[in-house]
Amino acid sequence: MVYLSLGSNIGNRFENIRTAIAELLPFFDCKIMSHLIETEAILPDGALPEWNKPYLNMVIGGDSSCSPFELLSRVKKVEQKIERDLDAPRWSPRTIDIDILSYYSQSVNSEKIVLPHQAIGDRKFLQYLLREVGYFFSEDVINNLDYAPLDHFVLDPKMVGIVNVTPDSFSDGGKYFDVAKAEAHARKIYADGAYIVEFGSQSTRPGYEEVSPEEEIARLSEVLERCGDISCKGVDTYFADVAKYAIEKHKIKWINDQKGTFNAATIKFIADNDVKLVTMLQGTDMSWISERIKVLRHCGMSLGNIIIDPGLGFGKTKYQNIKIIQNCKRLRDFGCEVLVGHSRKSFMELFTNFPASERDVETLAISDFLSDSEVDYIRIHNVRDHMRFLVAKSCIYLVDPAKQIYSKKEAFSMGGCS
């Protein structure tokens, strides 16, 4: 087994690591992954204060036909592609840092590379991660490893965190209609590891009263401006004017169209700006998805930027929603990524008496099923508790690497949000 470590402490750290894994796959057959941990930066005395930024770190194990020296060369090219400055001072922050820790238990000692990596012996966070993926340590090292990371995360399934900038949303009742509260919530779910922070300014609860595109934009403008440093923002809207505004003014990378009614000009605009588009099934006729994909492709959308949402709760009975969840893995047959937005939905009344605002436990149970079904995205309200749950699950599954929930190559084959 070849073991690599990956770390990032500037930019979108999650996406830097996700992109790095995708770039490694052509020459590194990834077999096993640790979860991600947040760690304090290791700095020498006298380091600049701005260098003190926490890292996300993980370890992956796999096979490679490259020699250690060829592997090192290719790893450096991946680092450069993710805009790491290889000439920067040694301890300075970096978008990505990839180290070869061990190469089939071989010993190498040269000016270019030393294997096993010397850091294995003195960096507890590496021992912590390597132990998780099955690297051999003596019983003495394992029994005396006392290390607690700052935080824990997983990469997949990718979480779309919901920020409802509305006075009348179904599950949070206008809790984030105030701009300051919406900004604080957006920053929290971003820090909690959301792949997309998705802002919605139109409630689509049962019996909702539609507001105009102008009102949607008025609700969105200030919070999007305040959250300009959050790199992976999305907007939930079915109005073309709102989508264009968000892309032009705020460089939004994700549009969630809940009606699938954008015209050809709007779709082409989204495609030309390399923005991901979530298209939602209305009703239960799955043939609609095939036809919609054809339209999107004809207007210039790449398959990698088309995301299918089966539209739980939209024109479906409670039992139809359950059936869709049971069979959601089949949606991958359409050749696109799949998103499921199940969080706190009304169909849960089939098995709970709790109000919508208190259905996070039920949401987690369904998210667990969806993660095993290889759904690419889950659209949820409570990112933090999902991370806690899925980290625990991933660590248990690592006992049997064949059952890992987030080591699938296809999880990284569609590219990411930059």
QUIGIQUI-V392903 format. One record per residue. N is the residue number from 1. PHI is phi in degrees with one decimal (none if undefined). PSI is psi in radians with two decimals (* if undefined). OMEGA is omega as a letter, one per 40 degrees, with the letter a starting at -180 (* if undefined). Layout:
N:PHI:PSI:OMEGA ; N:PHI:PSI:OMEGA
//
This chain:
1:none:2.43:i ; 2:-102.5:2.29:i ; 3:-114.3:2.31:i ; 4:-122.3:2.56:i ; 5:-109.2:2.54:i ; 6:-129.2:2.37:i ; 7:-144.1:2.68:i ; 8:-152.9:2.41:i ; 9:-137.8:0.23:i ; 10:-139.2:2.75:a ; 11:74.1:-2.78:i ; 12:-80.7:1.66:a ; 13:-60.7:-0.73:i ; 14:-60.9:-0.79:a ; 15:-72.2:-0.57:i ; 16:-59.5:-0.77:a ; 17:-71.5:-0.73:i ; 18:-60.5:-0.75:i ; 19:-65.9:-0.69:i ; 20:-60.5:-0.75:i ; 21:-62.5:-0.74:i ; 22:-60.7:-0.69:a ; 23:-72.8:-0.43:i ; 24:-78.7:-0.46:a ; 25:-56.9:-0.59:a ; 26:-61.5:-0.41:a ; 27:-129.2:0.13:i ; 28:-137.1:1.94:a ; 29:-84.6:1.66:a ; 30:-72.0:2.20:a ; 31:-108.7:-0.54:a ; 32:-152.5:2.56:i ; 33:-134.6:2.51:i ; 34:-79.6:3.01:i ; 35:-79.9:3.06:i ; 36:-94.2:2.50:i ; 37:-126.6:2.59:i ; 38:-96.4:2.29:a ; 39:-131.9:2.71:i ; 40:-69.4:2.56:i ; 41:-65.4:2.44:i ; 42:-91.7:2.05:a ; 43:-132.1:2.57:i ; 44:-78.6:2.89:i ; 45:-60.1:2.41:i ; 46:83.9:0.12:i ; 47:-65.6:2.63:i ; 48:-62.4:2.45:a ; 49:-57.6:-0.61:a ; 50:-70.6:-0.15:i ; 51:-80.4:-0.24:a ; 52:-82.5:1.27:i ; 53:-119.6:2.30:a ; 54:-65.5:2.57:i ; 55:-97.8:2.64:i ; 56:-97.2:2.31:a ; 57:-132.8:2.58:i ; 58:-153.6:2.92:i ; 59:-126.2:2.43:i ; 60:-124.8:2.61:i ; 61:-125.9:2.56:i ; 62:-178.0:-2.79:a ; 63:-120.3:2.67:i ; 64:-150.7:2.42:i ; 65:-83.9:-0.11:i ; 66:-72.2:2.57:i ; 67:-69.2:2.85:i ; 68:-54.1:-0.68:a ; 69:-73.5:-0.67:i ; 70:-68.1:-0.69:i ; 71:-61.5:-0.75:i ; 72:-60.5:-0.75:i ; 73:-61.7:-0.76:a ; 74:-69.7:-0.64:i ; 75:-61.3:-0.74:i ; 76:-63.4:-0.63:i ; 77:-66.4:-0.64:i ; 78:-63.9:-0.76:i ; 79:-59.0:-0.76:i ; 80:-63.5:-0.68:a ; 81:-63.9:-0.51:i ; 82:-94.9:0.35:i ; 83:66.9:0.59:i ; 84:-80.6:2.34:i ; 85:-85.7:1.79:a ; 86:-70.6:-0.21:i ; 87:-97.7:0.02:i ; 88:-69.5:2.76:i ; 89:-53.6:2.59:a ; 90:-54.8:-0.72:a ; 91:-98.0:0.11:a ; 92:-73.7:2.79:i ; 93:-59.5:2.74:a ; 94:-150.7:2.56:i ; 95:-66.3:-0.64:i ; 96:-153.7:2.50:i ; 97:-136.1:2.01:a ; 98:-117.5:2.14:i ; 99:-119.9:2.45:i ; 100:-84.0:2.02:a ; 101:-89.8:-0.68:a ; 102:-155.7:2.51:a ; 103:-130.8:1.67:i ; 104:47.7:0.68:i ; 105:60.9:0.27:i ; 106:-80.7:2.66:i ; 107:-103.5:2.24:i ; 108:-133.0:2.33:i ; 109:-139.2:1.69:i ; 110:-140.3:3.07:i ; 111:-65.8:-0.52:a ; 112:-84.5:-0.62:a ; 113:-153.7:2.47:i ; 114:-124.1:2.19:a ; 115:-132.7:2.44:e ; 116:-59.1:2.71:a ; 117:-61.2:2.36:a ; 118:-62.5:-0.44:a ; 119:-68.4:-0.33:a ; 120:-59.1:-0.61:a ; 121:-75.7:-0.38:a ; 122:-128.1:-0.01:i ; 123:-108.9:1.89:a ; 124:-64.1:-0.56:a ; 125:-66.3:-0.55:i ; 126:-71.6:-0.70:i ; 127:-61.7:-0.71:i ; 128:-59.1:-0.83:a ; 129:-73.3:-0.72:a ; 130:-65.0:-0.66:i ; 131:-60.6:-0.64:a ; 132:-64.2:-0.60:a ; 133:-98.6:0.23:i ; 134:92.1:0.21:i ; 135:-64.8:2.45:a ; 136:-76.4:2.17:i ; 137:-127.9:2.70:i ; 138:-67.3:2.74:i ; 139:-58.6:-0.58:a ; 140:-63.7:-0.76:i ; 141:-65.4:-0.81:a ; 142:-62.9:-0.79:a ; 143:-72.4:-0.35:a ; 144:-110.6:0.19:i ; 145:-81.4:1.83:a ; 146:-114.0:1.71:a ; 147:-144.9:2.37:i ; 148:-128.6:1.93:i ; 149:-64.2:2.91:i ; 150:-69.5:-0.61:a ; 151:-164.2:2.99:a ; 152:-134.1:2.48:a ; 153:-147.8:2.89:i ; 154:-124.5:2.78:i ; 155:-85.8:-0.61:a ; 156:-137.9:2.60:e ; 157:-67.4:2.66:i ; 158:-71.9:2.36:a ; 159:-103.9:2.25:i ; 160:-101.0:1.91:a ; 161:-88.4:2.32:a ; 162:-93.6:2.27:i ; 163:-123.6:1.79:a ; 164:-88.5:1.85:i ; 165:-94.0:1.08:a ; 166:-138.0:2.72:i ; 167:-87.9:-0.07:a ; 168:-142.7:0.60:a ; 169:-69.9:2.74:a ; 170:-65.9:-0.80:a ; 171:-105.1:-0.34:a ; 172:-121.5:0.10:i ; 173:54.4:0.62:i ; 174:82.7:0.32:a ; 175:-60.4:-0.50:a ; 176:-118.2:0.45:i ; 177:-68.6:-0.57:i ; 178:-66.9:2.31:a ; 179:-59.9:-0.77:a ; 180:-62.7:-0.70:i ; 181:-69.5:-0.65:i ; 182:-64.7:-0.74:i ; 183:-62.5:-0.80:a ; 184:-61.5:-0.71:i ; 185:-66.9:-0.73:i ; 186:-59.8:-0.78:a ; 187:-66.5:-0.60:i ; 188:-66.6:-0.85:a ; 189:-70.4:-0.46:i ; 190:-66.3:-0.81:i ; 191:-64.8:-0.51:i ; 192:-75.5:-0.13:i ; 193:108.7:0.28:i ; 194:-61.9:2.35:i ; 195:-70.7:-0.69:i ; 196:-131.4:2.33:i ; 197:-97.8:1.89:a ; 198:-103.6:2.07:a ; 199:-96.1:2.30:i ; 200:-128.1:2.32:a ; 201:-119.9:0.31:i ; 202:-135.7:2.04:i ; 203:-71.0:2.40:i ; 204:-119.0:0.47:i ; 205:-63.2:2.81:i ; 206:-55.4:2.27:i ; 207:77.1:0.32:a ; 208:-67.0:2.70:i ; 209:-102.9:2.08:a ; 210:-66.6:2.39:i ; 211:-103.9:2.82:a ; 212:-75.9:2.85:i ; 213:-57.2:-0.66:a ; 214:-62.9:-0.69:i ; 215:-69.6:-0.68:i ; 216:-58.1:-0.82:a ; 217:-62.9:-0.71:i ; 218:-61.1:-0.68:i ; 219:-70.8:-0.55:a ; 220:-85.5:-0.56:a ; 221:-55.9:-0.88:a ; 222:-70.6:-0.74:a ; 223:-67.9:-0.63:i ; 224:-66.7:-0.65:i ; 225:-64.8:-0.78:a ; 226:-64.4:-0.55:a ; 227:-98.2:0.47:a ; 228:-59.7:-0.45:a ; 229:-84.2:-0.12:i ; 230:-81.5:1.98:a ; 231:-74.8:-0.53:a ; 232:-110.5:1.37:i ; 233:-102.1:2.61:i ; 234:-132.9:2.83:i ; 235:-130.2:2.36:i ; 236:-100.2:1.90:a ; 237:-159.3:2.67:i ; 238:-114.2:0.19:i ; 239:-97.9:2.23:i ; 240:-60.5:-0.70:a ; 241:-62.8:-0.64:i ; 242:-69.6:-0.75:i ; 243:-60.4:-0.81:a ; 244:-64.5:-0.74:i ; 245:-58.5:-0.84:a ; 246:-63.4:-0.67:a ; 247:-72.8:-0.79:a ; 248:-70.1:-0.77:a ; 249:-91.3:-0.47:a ; 250:-127.7:0.14:i ; 251:53.1:0.73:i ; 252:-62.0:2.44:a ; 253:-106.5:0.13:a ; 254:-156.7:2.19:i ; 255:-120.7:2.23:i ; 256:-106.6:1.83:a ; 257:-94.7:1.85:a ; 258:-82.2:-0.02:i ; 259:-121.6:-0.26:i ; 260:64.6:0.64:a ; 261:-118.5:0.16:i ; 262:-58.2:2.41:i ; 263:-80.3:3.06:a ; 264:-60.8:-0.69:a ; 265:-64.1:-0.72:i ; 266:-67.4:-0.75:i ; 267:-62.1:-0.74:i ; 268:-62.7:-0.70:i ; 269:-61.1:-0.77:i ; 270:-63.5:-0.76:a ; 271:-64.3:-0.76:a ; 272:-64.0:-0.43:i ; 273:-95.9:0.17:i ; 274:54.7:0.80:a ; 275:-104.3:2.41:i ; 276:-72.0:2.52:a ; 277:-127.5:2.10:i ; 278:-89.1:2.17:i ; 279:-116.7:2.22:a ; 280:-104.3:2.33:i ; 281:-71.4:2.22:i ; 282:-98.0:2.27:a ; 283:76.4:-2.65:a ; 284:-126.2:0.08:a ; 285:-81.1:1.75:a ; 286:-65.9:-0.34:i ; 287:-63.6:-0.39:i ; 288:-59.1:-0.63:a ; 289:-63.4:-0.80:i ; 290:-59.0:-0.77:a ; 291:-67.6:-0.66:i ; 292:-67.1:-0.69:i ; 293:-61.6:-0.70:i ; 294:-59.4:-0.77:i ; 295:-62.1:-0.81:a ; 296:-62.5:-0.75:i ; 297:-64.8:-0.71:i ; 298:-62.0:-0.53:a ; 299:-89.0:0.08:i ; 300:105.3:0.01:i ; 301:-73.2:2.34:i ; 302:-81.0:2.67:i ; 303:-58.3:-0.60:a ; 304:-66.4:-0.30:i ; 305:-105.6:0.08:i ; 306:-101.8:2.23:i ; 307:-122.8:2.26:a ; 308:-94.2:2.27:i ; 309:-119.0:2.09:a ; 310:-68.9:-0.12:i ; 311:70.8:0.92:i ; 312:-57.8:2.30:i ; 313:89.3:-0.15:a ; 314:-103.1:1.77:i ; 315:69.1:0.53:a ; 316:-135.0:2.59:i ; 317:-76.9:2.93:i ; 318:-60.0:-0.72:a ; 319:-72.5:-0.56:i ; 320:-64.1:-0.63:i ; 321:-61.2:-0.77:i ; 322:-62.4:-0.73:a ; 323:-63.3:-0.70:i ; 324:-63.2:-0.76:i ; 325:-60.3:-0.75:a ; 326:-61.5:-0.53:a ; 327:-112.6:0.32:a ; 328:-65.1:-0.40:i ; 329:-61.3:-0.51:a ; 330:-67.9:-0.34:i ; 331:-63.6:-0.39:i ; 332:-66.8:-0.32:i ; 333:-64.3:-0.30:i ; 334:-77.6:-0.13:i ; 335:87.5:0.13:a ; 336:-119.1:2.92:i ; 337:-70.0:2.78:a ; 338:-125.1:2.33:i ; 339:-119.6:2.44:i ; 340:-124.5:2.18:i ; 341:-107.5:1.56:a ; 342:-109.1:-0.13:a ; 343:-58.6:2.09:i ; 344:60.7:0.34:a ; 345:-68.6:2.80:a ; 346:-68.0:-0.41:i ; 347:-62.8:-0.30:i ; 348:-66.8:-0.18:i ; 349:-63.1:-0.25:i ; 350:-64.1:-0.50:a ; 351:-137.0:0.20:i ; 352:-148.8:2.60:i ; 353:-101.6:0.02:a ; 354:-73.8:2.55:i ; 355:-67.7:2.88:a ; 356:-54.7:-0.69:a ; 357:-67.7:-0.21:a ; 358:-118.5:0.53:a ; 359:-107.5:0.49:a ; 360:-69.5:-0.55:i ; 361:-64.9:-0.81:i ; 362:-63.6:-0.68:i ; 363:-61.3:-0.74:i ; 364:-62.0:-0.71:i ; 365:-60.9:-0.75:i ; 366:-70.6:-0.66:i ; 367:-60.0:-0.64:i ; 368:-60.6:-0.81:i ; 369:-62.3:-0.75:a ; 370:-66.1:-0.62:i ; 371:-64.7:-0.66:i ; 372:-71.2:-0.38:i ; 373:-88.1:0.11:i ; 374:63.6:0.55:i ; 375:-66.5:2.42:a ; 376:-76.4:-0.69:a ; 377:-132.1:2.48:i ; 378:-119.8:2.26:a ; 379:-98.6:2.00:a ; 380:-140.0:2.84:i ; 381:-91.0:-0.69:a ; 382:-106.7:1.54:a ; 383:-70.3:-0.71:a ; 384:-59.3:-0.88:a ; 385:-68.0:-0.54:i ; 386:-63.6:-0.74:i ; 387:-60.6:-0.81:a ; 388:-59.5:-0.79:a ; 389:-63.8:-0.85:a ; 390:-73.6:-0.50:i ; 391:-62.9:-0.83:i ; 392:-60.1:-0.76:a ; 393:-64.3:-0.77:a ; 394:-62.7:-0.67:a ; 395:-67.9:-0.62:i ; 396:-68.6:-0.73:a ; 397:-66.7:-0.41:a ; 398:-66.3:-0.25:i ; 399:-60.4:-0.58:i ; 400:-124.9:1.60:a ; 401:-54.8:-0.45:a ; 402:-64.8:-0.33:a ; 403:-101.9:0.18:a ; 404:-55.5:2.50:a ; 405:-91.0:-0.18:a ; 406:-138.4:0.49:i ; 407:-109.1:0.26:a ; 408:-74.7:2.28:a ; 409:-59.0:-0.66:a ; 410:-64.0:-0.33:i ; 411:-63.8:-0.35:a ; 412:-114.6:0.09:a ; 413:-86.1:-0.22:a ; 414:-96.0:0.02:a ; 415:83.2:3.13:a ; 416:-135.3:-2.99:i ; 417:-99.2:2.18:a ; 418:-117.7:*:*
//
